[in-house]
Every structure is written in C-alpha cells, then in structure tokens.
Amino acid sequence: AIAGQNDYTEGYKSFHITDLSCQGTEESVFNCSYSNVQSMNCNQYDDAYVTCT
C-alpha cells in the first residue's frame, strides 16, 4: 500500500541524511548515496518517510 499525505505528521527532529539517491539495485537503503548532513538546508516540510515491507 502507498501511504497517503495524512498518514504521517511533520517531523521536528534532526535530519540524518539528505539528497538520498538510490539506483534500485541496492540491498539496503543504507547502500544508497546521500549528501553530507552539514550541507543541507531542510525544514520539517521536507521530511520523507520510508517503510520497507
């Protein structure tokens, strides 16, 4: 199932990664590339949630 817009609320915690980029062949989301957290410019409206099934 695909989560809808109202399934999650805005986050107010720290961002751990930004600009996550996956090719689709990775065994784990942790094998995807991403940008340095210190160089980000994000706010709570930029949150994204990942649920693996």
mmCIF file as Biopython writes it, N, C-alpha, C and O atoms, coordinates in Angstrom:
data_model
#
loop_
_atom_site.group_PDB
_atom_site.id
_atom_site.type_symbol
_atom_site.label_atom_id
_atom_site.label_alt_id
_atom_site.label_comp_id
_atom_site.label_asym_id
_atom_site.label_entity_id
_atom_site.label_seq_id
_atom_site.pdbx_PDB_ins_code
_atom_site.Cartn_x
_atom_site.Cartn_y
_atom_site.Cartn_z
_atom_site.occupancy
_atom_site.B_iso_or_equiv
_atom_site.auth_seq_id
_atom_site.auth_asym_id
_atom_site.pdbx_PDB_model_num
ATOM 1   N N  . ALA A ? 1  ? 0.842  -1.184 0.000  1.0 0.0 1  A 1 
ATOM 2   C CA . ALA A ? 1  ? 0.000  0.000  0.000  1.0 0.0 1  A 1 
ATOM 3   C C  . ALA A ? 1  ? 0.882  1.240  0.000  1.0 0.0 1  A 1 
ATOM 4   O O  . ALA A ? 1  ? 1.998  1.219  0.518  1.0 0.0 1  A 1 
ATOM 5   N N  . ILE A ? 2  ? 0.392  2.281  -0.564 1.0 0.0 2  A 1 
ATOM 6   C CA . ILE A ? 2  ? 1.101  3.548  -0.611 1.0 0.0 2  A 1 
ATOM 7   C C  . ILE A ? 2  ? 0.539  4.453  0.478  1.0 0.0 2  A 1 
ATOM 8   O O  . ILE A ? 2  ? -0.675 4.626  0.590  1.0 0.0 2  A 1 
ATOM 9   N N  . ALA A ? 3  ? 1.429  5.025  1.274  1.0 0.0 3  A 1 
ATOM 10  C CA . ALA A ? 3  ? 0.992  5.913  2.358  1.0 0.0 3  A 1 
ATOM 11  C C  . ALA A ? 3  ? 0.465  7.207  1.768  1.0 0.0 3  A 1 
ATOM 12  O O  . ALA A ? 3  ? 1.001  7.723  0.788  1.0 0.0 3  A 1 
ATOM 13  N N  . GLY A ? 4  ? -0.577 7.718  2.370  1.0 0.0 4  A 1 
ATOM 14  C CA . GLY A ? 4  ? -1.150 8.980  1.941  1.0 0.0 4  A 1 
ATOM 15  C C  . GLY A ? 4  ? -0.555 10.154 2.681  1.0 0.0 4  A 1 
ATOM 16  O O  . GLY A ? 4  ? 0.203  9.981  3.635  1.0 0.0 4  A 1 
ATOM 17  N N  . GLN A ? 5  ? -0.896 11.329 2.245  1.0 0.0 5  A 1 
ATOM 18  C CA . GLN A ? 5  ? -0.352 12.548 2.820  1.0 0.0 5  A 1 
ATOM 19  C C  . GLN A ? 5  ? -0.661 12.665 4.308  1.0 0.0 5  A 1 
ATOM 20  O O  . GLN A ? 5  ? 0.154  13.208 5.054  1.0 0.0 5  A 1 
ATOM 21  N N  . ASN A ? 6  ? -1.792 12.183 4.755  1.0 0.0 6  A 1 
ATOM 22  C CA . ASN A ? 6  ? -2.199 12.339 6.155  1.0 0.0 6  A 1 
ATOM 23  C C  . ASN A ? 6  ? -1.766 11.179 7.041  1.0 0.0 6  A 1 
ATOM 24  O O  . ASN A ? 6  ? -2.114 11.145 8.221  1.0 0.0 6  A 1 
ATOM 25  N N  . ASP A ? 7  ? -1.008 10.220 6.490  1.0 0.0 7  A 1 
ATOM 26  C CA . ASP A ? 7  ? -0.570 9.075  7.279  1.0 0.0 7  A 1 
ATOM 27  C C  . ASP A ? 7  ? 0.558  9.424  8.250  1.0 0.0 7  A 1 
ATOM 28  O O  . ASP A ? 7  ? 0.776  8.708  9.228  1.0 0.0 7  A 1 
ATOM 29  N N  . TYR A ? 8  ? 1.267  10.502 7.990  1.0 0.0 8  A 1 
ATOM 30  C CA . TYR A ? 8  ? 2.378  10.919 8.834  1.0 0.0 8  A 1 
ATOM 31  C C  . TYR A ? 8  ? 2.224  12.397 9.163  1.0 0.0 8  A 1 
ATOM 32  O O  . TYR A ? 8  ? 1.586  13.144 8.420  1.0 0.0 8  A 1 
ATOM 33  N N  . THR A ? 9  ? 2.801  12.808 10.262 1.0 0.0 9  A 1 
ATOM 34  C CA . THR A ? 9  ? 2.772  14.218 10.636 1.0 0.0 9  A 1 
ATOM 35  C C  . THR A ? 9  ? 4.148  14.828 10.382 1.0 0.0 9  A 1 
ATOM 36  O O  . THR A ? 9  ? 5.112  14.106 10.127 1.0 0.0 9  A 1 
ATOM 37  N N  . GLU A ? 10 ? 4.239  16.143 10.450 1.0 0.0 10 A 1 
ATOM 38  C CA . GLU A ? 10 ? 5.506  16.827 10.263 1.0 0.0 10 A 1 
ATOM 39  C C  . GLU A ? 10 ? 6.485  16.421 11.353 1.0 0.0 10 A 1 
ATOM 40  O O  . GLU A ? 10 ? 6.104  16.247 12.511 1.0 0.0 10 A 1 
ATOM 41  N N  . GLY A ? 11 ? 7.733  16.274 10.979 1.0 0.0 11 A 1 
ATOM 42  C CA . GLY A ? 11 ? 8.758  15.913 11.948 1.0 0.0 11 A 1 
ATOM 43  C C  . GLY A ? 11 ? 9.422  17.139 12.537 1.0 0.0 11 A 1 
ATOM 44  O O  . GLY A ? 11 ? 9.505  18.185 11.894 1.0 0.0 11 A 1 
ATOM 45  N N  . TYR A ? 12 ? 9.888  17.006 13.752 1.0 0.0 12 A 1 
ATOM 46  C CA . TYR A ? 12 ? 10.584 18.105 14.421 1.0 0.0 12 A 1 
ATOM 47  C C  . TYR A ? 12 ? 11.905 17.637 15.004 1.0 0.0 12 A 1 
ATOM 48  O O  . TYR A ? 12 ? 12.440 18.268 15.916 1.0 0.0 12 A 1 
ATOM 49  N N  . LYS A ? 13 ? 12.432 16.541 14.490 1.0 0.0 13 A 1 
ATOM 50  C CA . LYS A ? 13 ? 13.702 16.015 14.971 1.0 0.0 13 A 1 
ATOM 51  C C  . LYS A ? 13 ? 14.790 16.329 13.957 1.0 0.0 13 A 1 
ATOM 52  O O  . LYS A ? 13 ? 14.513 16.887 12.896 1.0 0.0 13 A 1 
ATOM 53  N N  . SER A ? 14 ? 16.013 15.976 14.280 1.0 0.0 14 A 1 
ATOM 54  C CA . SER A ? 14 ? 17.149 16.228 13.404 1.0 0.0 14 A 1 
ATOM 55  C C  . SER A ? 14 ? 17.058 15.401 12.129 1.0 0.0 14 A 1 
ATOM 56  O O  . SER A ? 14 ? 16.524 14.292 12.127 1.0 0.0 14 A 1 
ATOM 57  N N  . PHE A ? 15 ? 17.587 15.959 11.050 1.0 0.0 15 A 1 
ATOM 58  C CA . PHE A ? 15 ? 17.737 15.203 9.816  1.0 0.0 15 A 1 
ATOM 59  C C  . PHE A ? 15 ? 19.042 14.429 9.906  1.0 0.0 15 A 1 
ATOM 60  O O  . PHE A ? 15 ? 20.043 14.949 10.398 1.0 0.0 15 A 1 
ATOM 61  N N  . HIS A ? 16 ? 19.033 13.199 9.436  1.0 0.0 16 A 1 
ATOM 62  C CA . HIS A ? 16 ? 20.241 12.378 9.475  1.0 0.0 16 A 1 
ATOM 63  C C  . HIS A ? 16 ? 20.904 12.283 8.115  1.0 0.0 16 A 1 
ATOM 64  O O  . HIS A ? 16 ? 22.130 12.223 8.028  1.0 0.0 16 A 1 
ATOM 65  N N  . ILE A ? 17 ? 20.120 12.270 7.059  1.0 0.0 17 A 1 
ATOM 66  C CA . ILE A ? 17 ? 20.667 12.247 5.709  1.0 0.0 17 A 1 
ATOM 67  C C  . ILE A ? 17 ? 19.834 13.180 4.841  1.0 0.0 17 A 1 
ATOM 68  O O  . ILE A ? 17 ? 18.695 13.508 5.174  1.0 0.0 17 A 1 
ATOM 69  N N  . THR A ? 18 ? 20.417 13.601 3.727  1.0 0.0 18 A 1 
ATOM 70  C CA . THR A ? 18 ? 19.713 14.452 2.778  1.0 0.0 18 A 1 
ATOM 71  C C  . THR A ? 18 ? 20.119 14.054 1.363  1.0 0.0 18 A 1 
ATOM 72  O O  . THR A ? 18 ? 21.200 13.504 1.154  1.0 0.0 18 A 1 
ATOM 73  N N  . ASP A ? 19 ? 19.266 14.326 0.410  1.0 0.0 19 A 1 
ATOM 74  C CA . ASP A ? 19 ? 19.526 14.012 -1.002 1.0 0.0 19 A 1 
ATOM 75  C C  . ASP A ? 19 ? 19.826 12.527 -1.219 1.0 0.0 19 A 1 
ATOM 76  O O  . ASP A ? 19 ? 20.778 12.182 -1.919 1.0 0.0 19 A 1 
ATOM 77  N N  . LEU A ? 20 ? 19.031 11.665 -0.630 1.0 0.0 20 A 1 
ATOM 78  C CA . LEU A ? 20 ? 19.194 10.224 -0.805 1.0 0.0 20 A 1 
ATOM 79  C C  . LEU A ? 20 ? 18.985 9.860  -2.263 1.0 0.0 20 A 1 
ATOM 80  O O  . LEU A ? 20 ? 18.005 10.286 -2.875 1.0 0.0 20 A 1 
ATOM 81  N N  . SER A ? 21 ? 19.888 9.084  -2.822 1.0 0.0 21 A 1 
ATOM 82  C CA . SER A ? 21 ? 19.813 8.693  -4.222 1.0 0.0 21 A 1 
ATOM 83  C C  . SER A ? 21 ? 20.076 7.199  -4.357 1.0 0.0 21 A 1 
ATOM 84  O O  . SER A ? 21 ? 21.187 6.728  -4.115 1.0 0.0 21 A 1 
ATOM 85  N N  . CYS A ? 22 ? 19.038 6.460  -4.746 1.0 0.0 22 A 1 
ATOM 86  C CA . CYS A ? 22 ? 19.149 5.012  -4.919 1.0 0.0 22 A 1 
ATOM 87  C C  . CYS A ? 22 ? 18.962 4.655  -6.391 1.0 0.0 22 A 1 
ATOM 88  O O  . CYS A ? 22 ? 18.196 5.308  -7.100 1.0 0.0 22 A 1 
ATOM 89  N N  . GLN A ? 23 ? 19.656 3.629  -6.843 1.0 0.0 23 A 1 
ATOM 90  C CA . GLN A ? 23 ? 19.541 3.162  -8.224 1.0 0.0 23 A 1 
ATOM 91  C C  . GLN A ? 23 ? 18.498 2.051  -8.360 1.0 0.0 23 A 1 
ATOM 92  O O  . GLN A ? 23 ? 17.968 1.819  -9.446 1.0 0.0 23 A 1 
ATOM 93  N N  . GLY A ? 24 ? 18.211 1.373  -7.258 1.0 0.0 24 A 1 
ATOM 94  C CA . GLY A ? 24 ? 17.249 0.273  -7.276 1.0 0.0 24 A 1 
ATOM 95  C C  . GLY A ? 24 ? 17.892 -1.091 -7.164 1.0 0.0 24 A 1 
ATOM 96  O O  . GLY A ? 24 ? 17.193 -2.094 -7.020 1.0 0.0 24 A 1 
ATOM 97  N N  . THR A ? 25 ? 19.205 -1.147 -7.227 1.0 0.0 25 A 1 
ATOM 98  C CA . THR A ? 25 ? 19.917 -2.423 -7.126 1.0 0.0 25 A 1 
ATOM 99  C C  . THR A ? 25 ? 20.521 -2.648 -5.745 1.0 0.0 25 A 1 
ATOM 100 O O  . THR A ? 25 ? 21.095 -3.705 -5.481 1.0 0.0 25 A 1 
ATOM 101 N N  . GLU A ? 26 ? 20.393 -1.671 -4.874 1.0 0.0 26 A 1 
ATOM 102 C CA . GLU A ? 26 ? 20.970 -1.764 -3.533 1.0 0.0 26 A 1 
ATOM 103 C C  . GLU A ? 26 ? 20.205 -2.788 -2.695 1.0 0.0 26 A 1 
ATOM 104 O O  . GLU A ? 26 ? 18.988 -2.924 -2.821 1.0 0.0 26 A 1 
ATOM 105 N N  . GLU A ? 27 ? 20.931 -3.502 -1.841 1.0 0.0 27 A 1 
ATOM 106 C CA . GLU A ? 27 ? 20.292 -4.443 -0.938 1.0 0.0 27 A 1 
ATOM 107 C C  . GLU A ? 27 ? 19.675 -3.745 0.258  1.0 0.0 27 A 1 
ATOM 108 O O  . GLU A ? 27 ? 18.816 -4.310 0.935  1.0 0.0 27 A 1 
ATOM 109 N N  . SER A ? 28 ? 20.103 -2.522 0.523  1.0 0.0 28 A 1 
ATOM 110 C CA . SER A ? 28 ? 19.632 -1.766 1.675  1.0 0.0 28 A 1 
ATOM 111 C C  . SER A ? 28 ? 19.632 -0.287 1.331  1.0 0.0 28 A 1 
ATOM 112 O O  . SER A ? 28 ? 20.441 0.168  0.522  1.0 0.0 28 A 1 
ATOM 113 N N  . VAL A ? 29 ? 18.728 0.460  1.941  1.0 0.0 29 A 1 
ATOM 114 C CA . VAL A ? 29 ? 18.708 1.904  1.752  1.0 0.0 29 A 1 
ATOM 115 C C  . VAL A ? 29 ? 20.007 2.534  2.253  1.0 0.0 29 A 1 
ATOM 116 O O  . VAL A ? 29 ? 20.375 3.626  1.820  1.0 0.0 29 A 1 
ATOM 117 N N  . PHE A ? 30 ? 20.694 1.856  3.154  1.0 0.0 30 A 1 
ATOM 118 C CA . PHE A ? 30 ? 21.950 2.362  3.682  1.0 0.0 30 A 1 
ATOM 119 C C  . PHE A ? 30 ? 23.093 2.259  2.671  1.0 0.0 30 A 1 
ATOM 120 O O  . PHE A ? 30 ? 24.165 2.818  2.899  1.0 0.0 30 A 1 
ATOM 121 N N  . ASN A ? 31 ? 22.879 1.550  1.554  1.0 0.0 31 A 1 
ATOM 122 C CA . ASN A ? 31 ? 23.872 1.455  0.492  1.0 0.0 31 A 1 
ATOM 123 C C  . ASN A ? 31 ? 23.682 2.520  -0.585 1.0 0.0 31 A 1 
ATOM 124 O O  . ASN A ? 31 ? 24.461 2.570  -1.537 1.0 0.0 31 A 1 
ATOM 125 N N  . CYS A ? 32 ? 22.680 3.361  -0.458 1.0 0.0 32 A 1 
ATOM 126 C CA . CYS A ? 32 ? 22.431 4.446  -1.407 1.0 0.0 32 A 1 
ATOM 127 C C  . CYS A ? 32 ? 23.356 5.618  -1.096 1.0 0.0 32 A 1 
ATOM 128 O O  . CYS A ? 32 ? 23.844 5.750  0.027  1.0 0.0 32 A 1 
ATOM 129 N N  . SER A ? 33 ? 23.592 6.457  -2.082 1.0 0.0 33 A 1 
ATOM 130 C CA . SER A ? 33 ? 24.411 7.642  -1.831 1.0 0.0 33 A 1 
ATOM 131 C C  . SER A ? 33 ? 23.548 8.756  -1.246 1.0 0.0 33 A 1 
ATOM 132 O O  . SER A ? 33 ? 22.332 8.778  -1.433 1.0 0.0 33 A 1 
ATOM 133 N N  . TYR A ? 34 ? 24.188 9.670  -0.541 1.0 0.0 34 A 1 
ATOM 134 C CA . TYR A ? 34 ? 23.483 10.803 0.049  1.0 0.0 34 A 1 
ATOM 135 C C  . TYR A ? 34 ? 24.471 11.928 0.303  1.0 0.0 34 A 1 
ATOM 136 O O  . TYR A ? 34 ? 25.685 11.724 0.293  1.0 0.0 34 A 1 
ATOM 137 N N  . SER A ? 35 ? 23.934 13.112 0.529  1.0 0.0 35 A 1 
ATOM 138 C CA . SER A ? 35 ? 24.778 14.284 0.765  1.0 0.0 35 A 1 
ATOM 139 C C  . SER A ? 35 ? 25.136 14.410 2.240  1.0 0.0 35 A 1 
ATOM 140 O O  . SER A ? 35 ? 24.502 13.813 3.111  1.0 0.0 35 A 1 
ATOM 141 N N  . ASN A ? 36 ? 26.164 15.199 2.488  1.0 0.0 36 A 1 
ATOM 142 C CA . ASN A ? 36 ? 26.629 15.479 3.836  1.0 0.0 36 A 1 
ATOM 143 C C  . ASN A ? 36 ? 25.548 16.235 4.603  1.0 0.0 36 A 1 
ATOM 144 O O  . ASN A ? 36 ? 25.017 17.226 4.101  1.0 0.0 36 A 1 
ATOM 145 N N  . VAL A ? 37 ? 25.222 15.794 5.784  1.0 0.0 37 A 1 
ATOM 146 C CA . VAL A ? 37 ? 24.167 16.400 6.597  1.0 0.0 37 A 1 
ATOM 147 C C  . VAL A ? 37 ? 24.470 17.862 6.904  1.0 0.0 37 A 1 
ATOM 148 O O  . VAL A ? 37 ? 23.543 18.669 6.969  1.0 0.0 37 A 1 
ATOM 149 N N  . GLN A ? 38 ? 25.718 18.227 7.092  1.0 0.0 38 A 1 
ATOM 150 C CA . GLN A ? 38 ? 26.060 19.601 7.444  1.0 0.0 38 A 1 
ATOM 151 C C  . GLN A ? 38 ? 25.771 20.587 6.304  1.0 0.0 38 A 1 
ATOM 152 O O  . GLN A ? 38 ? 25.643 21.787 6.548  1.0 0.0 38 A 1 
ATOM 153 N N  . SER A ? 39 ? 25.668 20.093 5.064  1.0 0.0 39 A 1 
ATOM 154 C CA . SER A ? 39 ? 25.464 20.992 3.929  1.0 0.0 39 A 1 
ATOM 155 C C  . SER A ? 39 ? 23.999 21.119 3.542  1.0 0.0 39 A 1 
ATOM 156 O O  . SER A ? 39 ? 23.691 21.683 2.492  1.0 0.0 39 A 1 
ATOM 157 N N  . MET A ? 40 ? 23.099 20.612 4.355  1.0 0.0 40 A 1 
ATOM 158 C CA . MET A ? 40 ? 21.685 20.619 3.991  1.0 0.0 40 A 1 
ATOM 159 C C  . MET A ? 40 ? 20.984 21.917 4.368  1.0 0.0 40 A 1 
ATOM 160 O O  . MET A ? 40 ? 21.450 22.682 5.213  1.0 0.0 40 A 1 
ATOM 161 N N  . ASN A ? 41 ? 19.869 22.133 3.723  1.0 0.0 41 A 1 
ATOM 162 C CA . ASN A ? 41 ? 19.032 23.285 4.017  1.0 0.0 41 A 1 
ATOM 163 C C  . ASN A ? 41 ? 17.585 22.783 4.022  1.0 0.0 41 A 1 
ATOM 164 O O  . ASN A ? 41 ? 16.829 23.044 3.086  1.0 0.0 41 A 1 
ATOM 165 N N  . CYS A ? 42 ? 17.210 22.070 5.072  1.0 0.0 42 A 1 
ATOM 166 C CA . CYS A ? 42 ? 15.899 21.423 5.142  1.0 0.0 42 A 1 
ATOM 167 C C  . CYS A ? 42 ? 15.085 21.986 6.300  1.0 0.0 42 A 1 
ATOM 168 O O  . CYS A ? 42 ? 15.627 22.547 7.252  1.0 0.0 42 A 1 
ATOM 169 N N  . ASN A ? 43 ? 13.767 21.821 6.192  1.0 0.0 43 A 1 
ATOM 170 C CA . ASN A ? 43 ? 12.872 22.129 7.299  1.0 0.0 43 A 1 
ATOM 171 C C  . ASN A ? 43 ? 11.869 20.990 7.430  1.0 0.0 43 A 1 
ATOM 172 O O  . ASN A ? 43 ? 11.952 20.012 6.686  1.0 0.0 43 A 1 
ATOM 173 N N  . GLN A ? 44 ? 10.930 21.097 8.354  1.0 0.0 44 A 1 
ATOM 174 C CA . GLN A ? 44 ? 10.016 19.991 8.622  1.0 0.0 44 A 1 
ATOM 175 C C  . GLN A ? 44 ? 9.117  19.669 7.425  1.0 0.0 44 A 1 
ATOM 176 O O  . GLN A ? 44 ? 8.547  18.579 7.374  1.0 0.0 44 A 1 
ATOM 177 N N  . TYR A ? 45 ? 8.979  20.572 6.477  1.0 0.0 45 A 1 
ATOM 178 C CA . TYR A ? 45 ? 8.158  20.304 5.301  1.0 0.0 45 A 1 
ATOM 179 C C  . TYR A ? 45 ? 8.891  19.463 4.263  1.0 0.0 45 A 1 
ATOM 180 O O  . TYR A ? 45 ? 8.284  19.036 3.281  1.0 0.0 45 A 1 
ATOM 181 N N  . ASP A ? 46 ? 10.192 19.217 4.464  1.0 0.0 46 A 1 
ATOM 182 C CA . ASP A ? 46 ? 10.989 18.411 3.553  1.0 0.0 46 A 1 
ATOM 183 C C  . ASP A ? 46 ? 11.112 16.958 4.013  1.0 0.0 46 A 1 
ATOM 184 O O  . ASP A ? 46 ? 11.813 16.167 3.381  1.0 0.0 46 A 1 
ATOM 185 N N  . ASP A ? 47 ? 10.442 16.605 5.097  1.0 0.0 47 A 1 
ATOM 186 C CA . ASP A ? 47 ? 10.517 15.244 5.628  1.0 0.0 47 A 1 
ATOM 187 C C  . ASP A ? 47 ? 10.069 14.219 4.593  1.0 0.0 47 A 1 
ATOM 188 O O  . ASP A ? 47 ? 9.194  14.484 3.768  1.0 0.0 47 A 1 
ATOM 189 N N  . ALA A ? 48 ? 10.686 13.049 4.655  1.0 0.0 48 A 1 
ATOM 190 C CA . ALA A ? 48 ? 10.248 11.904 3.871  1.0 0.0 48 A 1 
ATOM 191 C C  . ALA A ? 48 ? 10.333 10.679 4.770  1.0 0.0 48 A 1 
ATOM 192 O O  . ALA A ? 48 ? 11.240 10.567 5.595  1.0 0.0 48 A 1 
ATOM 193 N N  . TYR A ? 49 ? 9.415  9.792  4.613  1.0 0.0 49 A 1 
ATOM 194 C CA . TYR A ? 49 ? 9.383  8.570  5.409  1.0 0.0 49 A 1 
ATOM 195 C C  . TYR A ? 49 ? 9.534  7.378  4.488  1.0 0.0 49 A 1 
ATOM 196 O O  . TYR A ? 49 ? 8.980  7.356  3.388  1.0 0.0 49 A 1 
ATOM 197 N N  . VAL A ? 50 ? 10.284 6.386  4.939  1.0 0.0 50 A 1 
ATOM 198 C CA . VAL A ? 50 ? 10.494 5.168  4.175  1.0 0.0 50 A 1 
ATOM 199 C C  . VAL A ? 50 ? 10.015 4.002  5.015  1.0 0.0 50 A 1 
ATOM 200 O O  . VAL A ? 50 ? 10.403 3.854  6.173  1.0 0.0 50 A 1 
ATOM 201 N N  . THR A ? 51 ? 9.166  3.176  4.420  1.0 0.0 51 A 1 
ATOM 202 C CA . THR A ? 51 ? 8.698  1.970  5.079  1.0 0.0 51 A 1 
ATOM 203 C C  . THR A ? 51 ? 9.016  0.793  4.175  1.0 0.0 51 A 1 
ATOM 204 O O  . THR A ? 51 ? 8.561  0.745  3.032  1.0 0.0 51 A 1 
ATOM 205 N N  . CYS A ? 52 ? 9.786  -0.146 4.671  1.0 0.0 52 A 1 
ATOM 206 C CA . CYS A ? 52 ? 10.129 -1.330 3.890  1.0 0.0 52 A 1 
ATOM 207 C C  . CYS A ? 52 ? 9.215  -2.487 4.290  1.0 0.0 52 A 1 
ATOM 208 O O  . CYS A ? 52 ? 8.904  -2.676 5.466  1.0 0.0 52 A 1 
ATOM 209 N N  . THR A ? 53 ? 8.801  -3.241 3.304  1.0 0.0 53 A 1 
ATOM 210 C CA . THR A ? 53 ? 7.948  -4.405 3.578  1.0 0.0 53 A 1 
ATOM 211 C C  . THR A ? 53 ? 8.536  -5.651 2.994  1.0 0.0 53 A 1 
ATOM 212 O O  . THR A ? 53 ? 7.955  -6.728 3.126  1.0 0.0 53 A 1 
#
